[in-house]
Amino acid sequence: MPDCHAGSSKTGSHRSVPRKSKRATAITTDSTAPPVRASQHLLTLSEWLRCPNCLADLQPADTLVLSCPHGHRFDVNRRGYVSLINGSRRLIGDSPAMLDARETFLEHGWYSDLRDALCTLVAQERAGRVADIGCGTGYYLRGVLAALADQRRPQEGAVDHTARQGPVGVSALAVDLSAPAVARTVRAATHAGSVTAGLVADVWSPLPIRDAAADVAINVFAPRNPAEFHRIVAPGGLLVVVVPHPSHLEELRADGLALDVHGNKTADLITSLAGRFELESGTELSQQLSLSPADVRALLGMGPSAHHSGRAGSASELGSTSPDRPEPARPVTVAFQLLAFRRLTV
């Protein structure tokens, strides 16, 4: 059973509506068509993905189509992503409004310390293939790609032996249940020499990603599927997970505005990954921010409380700021556990 923490600030709601089991949409056709000229996004997707129906590797079949040797075909969005949702549950990902709130909050730099620590950790790997499972707006993936590009850039005075080969980049796959989230990440997570393609998929089901496809997988405030993570991360590869510390948003939770954080989240995470990944390092990050009412509304609107406003209060209860009577900033603790796991070969 996949592991997901209730304190997530960037995952879709997994409310389900029973319906008849349905396989990923595919049209079976003759797969002997001549090769096509594929876009970079299509090529990148084909290097990452396998068919959700028969598990064979996907390949470009047309300018905006992926197919497997058995003739299952899947349309690729012109923006550079494909939806391969497969299963019997109707799931709800993060809405555009939630993504807008997250983008507003994160771009103000409130979680920049977390992103910097994450990027420093990943940059030590010299990874060529990175998967962001639960990508949201792409805030963390953008930072990782920039850090990896800086790491690969020749030092001053050094000879660049790759210059004649073109830029040495990173292949990135942005995965989320929310199609709008994947679209934003593919659009925003670009860096010289790197390509980001997108996948709309349900992490609670088998992922349509090839075995050992990722050198590094990052999972920030998102659902986790230990068995699938072990399968898609290469032996010896790195899995970086961020979960909230029990003190995260404690002031807002005391006022009934945010959902509770499970106190044993880190221990449960380590247990769920045991036998597949070995904990290599753990870092606790914590600080108290001084947030305006608008910042607090964005913070609450970007996370799981937005899916459960009836249970945990509402950001609208904070009121609005008036130029005549501006509301004071309020202290809010943000606290995280940054955990690095090494993929075992067993």
Order of alpha helices (4+ residues) and beta strands (2+ residues): beta-beta-alpha-beta-beta-beta-beta-beta-alpha-alpha-beta-alpha-beta-alpha-beta-beta-alpha-beta-alpha-alpha-beta-alpha-beta
